[in-house]
Amino acid sequence: MGFFDRFSAKKPAPTPASASPETPAPAPTATPGVPVTPVKARLAQAREKLDAKDLPAALALYEEILTGPNGDRADVLVAISGDLGSHGHVAEIIEWIAPRYDADRHGPATGLNLLQAYLAVRNADAAQHVLDILFALNRPELEDRLHGFSNAIAELLATPDQVSAGPAGAGTSAEGPKIGLITVSKPIWFYGLEAMTSQILPPKEGRLRRIAFAQLALPGAPADEAAMRAPEDELGRLSRAIPLWFTETFYFSPLYAPVAVVAFKSAPEEAGGNHPVIFGAEWTMENLRQLVESSGEGVDYVFTGALRAAAGDFELVLRVWEVKTFRERKTFTARWTPATADAALGKVHAEVRAYMEWSPASAAFAYVMPGQPRAWLDTLGASLGLFLVEKNILPAKQLPPVEADLRSVGDRAAQGEAASLAFLTLRARAVNLGLAGPIEPALARSPLVNTARDTL
């Protein structure tokens, strides 16, 4: 699941009890009389290497297992994380298991081992991330234990010498601000409507092509600290909204598991706090490798690109990379003025869909391509900005005027179900944050929209 999936359930209230990291869940042991499979034999060999204090040999065996056909099995991940933890190799749990862990597929046991590893290395933010994912599983039998971990994280945050790491392994430390990558794996306007998942999102089954849409570079645009701390301008919004648009579109296809990747720089409050990142140059091959290596699910394709503007003329370049060979497979370009934006954006979007063999998913909610792509990008950009503020990742002062965004999105809310849903989640966040008053525009006439309005 993507980074923001951890916010799909509300955090429980803290309890007075305290907790500290526990002994990791033990690896499964063989049952007498039951044949040992090859993967179990390999796990046993690795455990023997750990007992003999030969960590490199154990890791070599783990690499063989994890890259093989059984590497994504829940019992395999819990066995490896449990054995590493019981032998004191918590850093290796983070390195080898964290990128692969998916709570929906692998269950809570591996997540608990990973959570304890993050607590052991005093990484409060990453521990909180895993804890939120585990709470989102809604497993009543785990609730007391998870509340204990919540208190352990609170104690860790209160410790003066705490060093926190942010999303994607970045954070604020004694070495200064660092870049963090945030992955958004569902339509940005969907967050807040998790109770309606089966009514809105299509099911994902079978072997999916994993595709990442990276934040666009802005060559020639100011990319100094002052520019990045200023309220988001048109180019900055588009650099993040275009990847969100493609991610949304490809989510509504049975073939793909997409993510949008956007960046922020973490900094303590006394240094001005966090702020978005402006990339002055396109992503390099090394940047692509870092993205792929930090992805928990693996990536088959990555889209990168750049956006330029001069005197009202815009130029977009998109590049698709095949990760297996790290080769650029195709380049897409689009040019537009304010008068031709919808036609140009719709055309390049259709070209990408055709090249990637996109097809629509069957779901109760019928996803329709927006008739006004340029305005829809503003809706997605506004939704992302408020979402990041709501989750305390960015300060509200870095948003454009929220009331103006809310009115504009409201004016388009009746254009379809997606437009109405996007308005409703945007309004809910703006009102909850005290950044705008409630407005009541016309919405699409739909039972789905009515349910969403009641839900929010």
C-alpha positions as CSV (number, residue, x, y, z in Angstrom):
1,M,0.0,0.0,0.0
2,G,1.1,3.5,-0.6
3,F,2.5,5.9,1.9
4,F,-0.8,7.7,2.4
5,D,-2.8,4.5,2.9
6,R,-1.6,4.7,6.5
7,F,-4.0,7.7,7.0
8,S,-7.1,5.8,6.0
9,A,-8.1,5.0,9.6
10,K,-8.3,7.4,12.6
11,K,-5.6,7.1,15.2
12,P,-6.8,5.7,18.6
13,A,-6.6,7.9,21.7
14,P,-3.5,7.2,23.8
15,T,-3.8,5.1,26.9
16,P,-1.9,5.6,30.1
17,A,-0.1,2.3,29.8
18,S,3.4,2.3,28.4
19,A,5.2,-0.2,26.3
20,S,8.7,-0.9,24.9
21,P,9.9,-2.9,22.0
22,E,9.1,-6.6,22.5
23,T,10.8,-9.7,21.3
24,P,10.1,-10.2,17.6
25,A,7.6,-12.8,16.7
26,P,9.5,-16.1,16.3
27,A,9.8,-17.7,13.0
28,P,7.6,-20.7,12.3
29,T,9.2,-24.1,13.3
30,A,8.8,-27.3,11.5
31,T,6.1,-29.7,12.6
32,P,7.2,-33.3,13.2
33,G,6.1,-35.6,10.4
34,V,5.5,-32.7,7.9
35,P,7.9,-32.7,4.9
36,V,10.2,-29.7,4.8
37,T,9.8,-27.6,1.6
38,P,12.8,-26.2,-0.2
39,V,12.0,-22.7,1.1
40,K,11.8,-24.0,4.6
41,A,15.1,-25.7,4.2
42,R,16.7,-22.5,3.0
43,L,15.2,-20.6,6.0
44,A,16.6,-23.2,8.3
45,Q,20.0,-22.9,6.7
46,A,19.9,-19.1,7.1
47,R,19.0,-19.5,10.7
48,E,21.9,-21.8,11.2
49,K,24.2,-19.2,9.7
50,L,22.8,-16.6,12.1
51,D,23.4,-18.9,15.0
52,A,27.0,-19.2,13.8
53,K,27.3,-15.4,13.6
54,D,27.7,-15.5,9.8
55,L,25.4,-12.7,8.8
56,P,26.7,-12.3,5.2
57,A,26.0,-16.0,4.5
58,A,22.5,-15.7,6.0
59,L,21.7,-12.6,3.9
60,A,22.9,-14.3,0.8
61,L,20.4,-17.1,1.5
62,Y,17.7,-14.5,2.2
63,E,18.4,-12.8,-1.1
64,E,17.9,-16.1,-2.9
65,I,14.6,-16.7,-1.1
66,L,13.2,-13.2,-1.5
67,T,14.0,-12.9,-5.2
68,G,12.6,-16.4,-5.9
69,P,9.0,-17.4,-6.5
70,N,8.2,-17.7,-2.8
71,G,9.7,-14.4,-1.8
72,D,6.4,-12.6,-1.4
73,R,4.8,-15.2,0.9
74,A,3.6,-14.0,4.3
75,D,5.2,-16.9,6.2
76,V,8.6,-16.2,4.5
77,L,8.6,-12.6,5.5
78,V,7.6,-13.3,9.1
79,A,10.3,-16.0,9.4
80,I,13.1,-13.8,8.1
81,S,12.1,-10.8,10.1
82,G,11.7,-12.9,13.3
83,D,15.0,-14.7,12.9
84,L,16.9,-11.4,12.2
85,G,15.3,-9.8,15.1
86,S,15.9,-12.6,17.6
87,H,19.6,-12.4,16.6
88,G,19.8,-8.7,17.1
89,H,20.0,-7.7,13.4
90,V,17.3,-5.0,13.4
91,A,18.9,-2.8,10.8
92,E,18.7,-5.8,8.4
93,I,15.0,-6.2,9.0
94,I,14.5,-2.6,7.9
95,E,16.7,-3.0,4.8
96,W,15.4,-6.3,3.6
97,I,11.8,-6.5,4.8
98,A,10.4,-2.9,4.9
99,P,10.5,-2.4,1.1
100,R,8.6,-5.6,0.6
101,Y,6.0,-5.4,3.4
102,D,2.3,-5.0,2.4
103,A,-0.1,-5.4,5.4
104,D,-3.0,-6.4,3.2
105,R,-1.1,-9.3,1.7
106,H,1.3,-10.2,4.5
107,G,-0.8,-9.7,7.6
108,P,0.2,-8.2,11.0
109,A,3.0,-10.5,12.2
110,T,5.7,-9.2,9.9
111,G,4.4,-5.6,10.5
112,L,4.9,-6.1,14.3
113,N,8.5,-7.2,13.8
114,L,9.1,-4.3,11.5
115,L,7.6,-1.9,14.0
116,Q,9.8,-3.2,16.7
117,A,12.8,-2.8,14.5
118,Y,12.0,0.9,13.9
119,L,11.6,1.4,17.6
120,A,14.9,-0.3,18.3
121,V,16.7,2.2,16.0
122,R,14.7,5.1,17.4
123,N,13.0,5.9,14.1
124,A,9.7,7.3,15.5
125,D,8.2,8.5,12.2
126,A,8.7,5.2,10.4
127,A,7.4,3.3,13.5
128,Q,4.3,5.5,13.4
129,H,3.9,4.8,9.7
130,V,3.8,1.0,10.3
131,L,1.6,1.4,13.4
132,D,-1.0,3.3,11.5
133,I,-1.0,0.6,8.8
134,L,-1.5,-2.0,11.4
135,F,-4.4,-0.1,13.1
136,A,-6.0,0.2,9.6
137,L,-6.2,-3.6,9.5
138,N,-9.0,-3.3,12.1
139,R,-7.9,-6.5,14.1
140,P,-9.6,-6.3,17.5
141,E,-7.2,-8.9,19.0
142,L,-4.3,-6.6,18.3
143,E,-5.8,-3.4,19.7
144,D,-4.3,-3.6,23.2
145,R,-0.8,-4.4,21.8
146,L,-1.0,-1.6,19.2
147,H,-2.0,0.9,21.9
148,G,1.1,-0.2,23.8
149,F,3.3,0.5,20.8
150,S,1.5,3.9,20.4
151,N,2.7,4.8,23.9
152,A,6.2,3.5,23.2
153,I,6.4,5.9,20.2
154,A,5.1,8.8,22.3
155,E,7.9,8.1,24.8
156,L,10.4,8.0,22.0
157,L,9.2,11.3,20.6
158,A,9.6,12.9,24.1
159,T,13.2,11.8,24.3
160,P,15.6,14.7,23.8
161,D,18.1,13.0,21.6
162,Q,15.5,11.5,19.3
163,V,16.3,11.6,15.6
164,S,13.3,11.3,13.3
165,A,13.3,9.9,9.8
166,G,10.6,11.0,7.4
167,P,8.8,9.2,4.5
168,A,10.9,7.2,2.1
169,G,13.9,7.2,4.5
170,A,14.4,11.0,4.6
171,G,14.1,13.1,7.7
172,T,15.6,15.8,9.9
173,S,18.7,14.9,11.8
174,A,21.8,16.5,13.2
175,E,23.1,16.6,9.6
176,G,20.3,19.0,8.5
177,P,17.2,18.9,6.2
178,K,16.8,16.0,3.8
179,I,14.5,15.2,0.9
180,G,11.6,12.8,1.4
181,L,9.6,11.1,-1.3
182,I,5.8,10.6,-0.8
183,T,4.0,8.0,-2.8
184,V,0.2,8.4,-3.4
185,S,-1.2,5.2,-4.6
186,K,-4.9,6.0,-5.1
187,P,-6.8,9.0,-6.5
188,I,-5.9,12.0,-4.3
189,W,-9.6,12.9,-3.9
190,F,-10.5,9.4,-2.6
191,Y,-8.7,9.8,0.8
192,G,-11.4,10.5,3.3
193,L,-13.9,8.1,1.5
194,E,-12.3,4.8,2.6
195,A,-15.6,3.6,4.0
196,M,-16.8,3.6,0.3
197,T,-13.9,1.7,-1.2
198,S,-15.9,-1.0,-2.7
199,Q,-18.3,1.6,-4.3
200,I,-15.6,3.7,-5.8
201,L,-12.4,1.8,-6.4
202,P,-12.0,-1.2,-8.8
203,P,-10.7,-4.4,-7.3
204,K,-7.0,-5.2,-8.1
205,E,-6.3,-8.9,-8.8
206,G,-3.6,-10.9,-10.5
207,R,-0.2,-9.8,-11.8
208,L,-0.3,-6.0,-12.1
209,R,2.2,-3.8,-13.9
210,R,3.6,-1.4,-11.3
211,I,4.1,2.1,-12.7
212,A,5.4,5.3,-11.0
213,F,4.7,8.8,-12.1
214,A,7.4,11.1,-10.7
215,Q,7.1,14.8,-9.9
216,L,8.0,16.9,-13.0
217,A,11.2,19.0,-13.1
218,L,10.9,22.7,-13.7
219,P,14.1,23.7,-15.7
220,G,14.7,27.4,-15.5
221,A,12.3,28.0,-12.7
222,P,13.6,29.5,-9.4
223,A,14.6,26.5,-7.2
224,D,16.2,28.2,-4.3
225,E,15.0,28.0,-0.7
226,A,12.9,31.1,-0.9
227,A,11.1,29.9,-4.0
228,M,10.4,26.5,-2.5
229,R,9.0,28.1,0.7
230,A,6.7,30.5,-1.2
231,P,3.1,29.6,-1.8
232,E,2.7,27.2,-4.6
233,D,2.5,28.8,-8.1
234,E,1.0,27.5,-11.3
235,L,4.1,25.6,-12.5
236,G,4.7,24.1,-9.1
237,R,1.1,22.9,-8.9
238,L,1.2,21.4,-12.3
239,S,4.5,19.6,-11.6
240,R,2.7,17.5,-9.0
241,A,-0.8,17.5,-10.4
242,I,0.1,15.9,-13.7
243,P,1.6,12.8,-12.1
244,L,-1.5,12.6,-9.8
245,W,-3.8,12.7,-12.9
246,F,-2.0,9.8,-14.6
247,T,-1.9,7.9,-11.3
248,E,-5.7,8.4,-10.9
249,T,-6.3,7.3,-14.5
250,F,-4.1,4.2,-14.3
251,Y,-5.7,3.2,-11.0
252,F,-9.0,2.8,-12.9
253,S,-7.4,0.1,-15.1
254,P,-7.3,-3.6,-14.2
255,L,-3.7,-3.9,-15.5
256,Y,-1.9,-1.4,-13.3
257,A,-0.9,-0.6,-9.8
258,P,0.2,3.1,-10.1
259,V,1.8,5.6,-7.7
260,A,2.5,9.3,-7.9
261,V,5.8,10.4,-6.4
262,V,6.2,13.9,-5.0
263,A,8.9,15.4,-2.9
264,F,9.3,17.6,0.2
265,K,12.2,18.8,2.2
266,S,12.0,18.2,6.0
267,A,13.3,20.9,8.4
268,P,12.7,21.7,12.0
269,E,10.2,24.5,12.9
270,E,13.0,26.9,14.0
271,A,14.4,26.6,10.5
272,G,11.1,27.3,8.8
273,G,9.6,23.9,8.8
274,N,9.0,21.5,5.9
275,H,8.4,22.7,2.3
276,P,7.8,21.3,-1.2
277,V,10.7,20.6,-3.4
278,I,11.3,22.1,-6.9
279,F,13.5,20.0,-9.2
280,G,15.6,22.2,-11.4
281,A,16.6,19.3,-13.7
282,E,15.0,16.0,-14.8
283,W,15.5,13.0,-12.7
284,T,18.8,11.2,-13.3
285,M,19.4,7.5,-13.7
286,E,20.6,7.5,-10.1
287,N,17.4,9.1,-8.9
288,L,15.4,6.4,-10.7
289,R,17.5,3.7,-9.1
290,Q,16.9,5.2,-5.7
291,L,13.1,5.4,-6.3
292,V,13.0,1.8,-7.5
293,E,15.1,0.5,-4.5
294,S,12.9,2.4,-2.0
295,S,9.7,1.0,-3.5
296,G,8.2,-1.8,-1.4
297,E,6.3,-3.3,-4.3
298,G,8.9,-3.1,-7.0
299,V,8.4,-0.9,-10.2
300,D,8.1,-2.0,-13.8
301,Y,7.9,1.5,-15.4
302,V,8.7,5.0,-14.3
303,F,7.5,8.2,-16.0
304,T,9.7,11.3,-15.5
305,G,9.6,14.6,-17.3
306,A,9.9,18.3,-17.3
307,L,7.6,21.3,-17.6
308,R,8.6,24.8,-18.9
309,A,6.7,28.0,-19.4
310,A,7.5,31.3,-21.0
311,A,5.2,34.2,-21.8
312,G,2.1,32.0,-21.5
313,D,3.5,29.2,-23.6
314,F,3.8,25.8,-21.9
315,E,5.9,22.8,-22.9
316,L,5.6,19.3,-21.3
317,V,8.1,16.4,-21.9
318,L,7.3,13.0,-20.5
319,R,9.7,10.0,-20.6
320,V,8.8,6.4,-19.9
321,W,11.5,4.2,-18.5
322,E,11.5,0.4,-18.4
323,V,13.0,-0.5,-15.0
324,K,14.2,-4.0,-15.9
325,T,16.7,-2.6,-18.4
326,F,16.7,1.1,-17.2
327,R,16.1,2.2,-20.7
328,E,14.1,5.1,-21.9
329,R,11.3,3.6,-24.1
330,K,9.5,6.6,-25.4
331,T,9.1,10.3,-25.1
332,F,5.9,12.3,-25.2
333,T,5.6,16.0,-25.7
334,A,2.8,18.6,-25.5
335,R,2.7,22.3,-26.1
336,W,-0.1,24.7,-25.2
337,T,-1.3,28.2,-24.4
338,P,-4.1,28.9,-22.0
339,A,-6.5,28.8,-25.0
340,T,-5.3,25.3,-26.2
341,A,-4.5,23.7,-22.9
342,D,-7.4,21.3,-22.7
343,A,-6.9,20.0,-26.2
344,A,-3.1,19.5,-25.8
345,L,-3.3,17.9,-22.4
346,G,-6.1,15.6,-23.5
347,K,-4.1,14.6,-26.6
348,V,-0.9,13.7,-24.7
349,H,-2.9,11.9,-22.1
350,A,-4.5,9.8,-24.8
351,E,-1.1,9.0,-26.3
352,V,0.2,7.7,-23.0
353,R,-2.9,5.6,-22.5
354,A,-2.6,4.1,-25.9
355,Y,1.1,3.4,-25.6
356,M,0.7,1.7,-22.2
357,E,-2.3,-0.3,-23.5
358,W,-4.6,1.3,-20.8
359,S,-8.1,-0.2,-20.6
360,P,-10.9,0.8,-18.2
361,A,-11.7,-1.3,-15.2
362,S,-15.2,-2.5,-14.4
363,A,-16.4,-0.9,-11.2
364,A,-19.5,0.5,-9.7
365,F,-18.0,4.0,-10.2
366,A,-17.5,4.7,-13.9
367,Y,-14.3,6.7,-14.3
368,V,-14.6,9.3,-17.1
369,M,-11.8,11.4,-18.6
370,P,-12.3,15.0,-17.6
371,G,-13.6,17.2,-20.3
372,Q,-11.5,20.2,-19.0
373,P,-8.1,18.6,-18.1
374,R,-6.5,22.0,-17.2
375,A,-9.2,22.8,-14.6
376,W,-9.1,19.2,-13.3
377,L,-5.3,19.5,-12.7
378,D,-6.1,22.5,-10.4
379,T,-8.6,20.3,-8.5
380,L,-6.0,17.6,-8.0
381,G,-3.3,20.1,-7.0
382,A,-5.6,21.8,-4.5
383,S,-6.5,18.4,-3.1
384,L,-2.9,17.4,-2.6
385,G,-2.0,20.6,-0.9
386,L,-4.7,20.5,1.7
387,F,-4.1,16.8,2.3
388,L,-0.4,17.4,3.0
389,V,-1.4,20.2,5.5
390,E,-3.9,18.0,7.1
391,K,-1.3,15.3,7.7
392,N,1.2,17.9,9.1
393,I,3.6,17.3,6.3
394,L,3.5,20.9,5.0
395,P,2.4,24.2,6.7
396,A,-0.7,25.9,5.6
397,K,1.2,29.1,4.7
398,Q,2.6,27.3,1.6
399,L,-0.9,26.9,0.1
400,P,-2.4,29.3,-2.4
401,P,-5.6,31.0,-1.2
402,V,-7.8,28.0,-0.1
403,E,-11.1,29.8,-0.4
404,A,-10.4,30.7,-4.0
405,D,-9.5,27.0,-4.7
406,L,-12.6,25.8,-3.0
407,R,-14.9,28.1,-4.9
408,S,-13.3,27.1,-8.2
409,V,-13.6,23.4,-7.5
410,G,-17.2,24.0,-6.3
411,D,-18.1,25.7,-9.6
412,R,-17.1,22.5,-11.4
413,A,-18.5,20.1,-8.9
414,A,-21.7,19.3,-10.9
415,Q,-19.7,18.2,-14.0
416,G,-19.6,14.6,-12.8
417,E,-19.3,12.2,-10.0
418,A,-15.5,12.5,-9.7
419,A,-15.8,16.3,-9.7
420,S,-18.4,16.1,-6.9
421,L,-16.3,13.6,-4.8
422,A,-13.2,15.8,-5.2
423,F,-15.1,18.9,-4.0
424,L,-16.6,17.1,-1.0
425,T,-13.2,15.8,0.3
426,L,-11.6,19.2,-0.4
427,R,-14.3,21.0,1.4
428,A,-14.2,18.6,4.4
429,R,-10.4,19.2,4.8
430,A,-10.7,23.0,4.3
431,V,-13.4,23.3,6.9
432,N,-11.7,20.9,9.4
433,L,-8.5,22.9,9.1
434,G,-10.3,26.2,9.6
435,L,-9.0,27.5,6.2
436,A,-12.4,28.1,4.6
437,G,-16.1,28.2,5.4
438,P,-18.6,25.7,4.1
439,I,-20.1,26.4,0.7
440,E,-23.0,24.5,-0.9
441,P,-22.6,24.4,-4.7
442,A,-24.6,22.2,-7.0
443,L,-23.4,18.6,-7.1
444,A,-23.8,15.7,-9.6
445,R,-27.1,14.0,-9.1
446,S,-26.0,10.6,-8.0
447,P,-26.7,8.1,-5.2
448,L,-22.9,7.7,-4.9
449,V,-22.4,11.4,-4.4
450,N,-25.2,11.6,-1.8
451,T,-23.6,8.8,0.2
452,A,-20.2,10.5,0.1
453,R,-21.8,13.8,1.3
454,D,-23.4,11.9,4.2
455,T,-20.2,10.1,4.9
456,L,-18.1,13.3,5.2
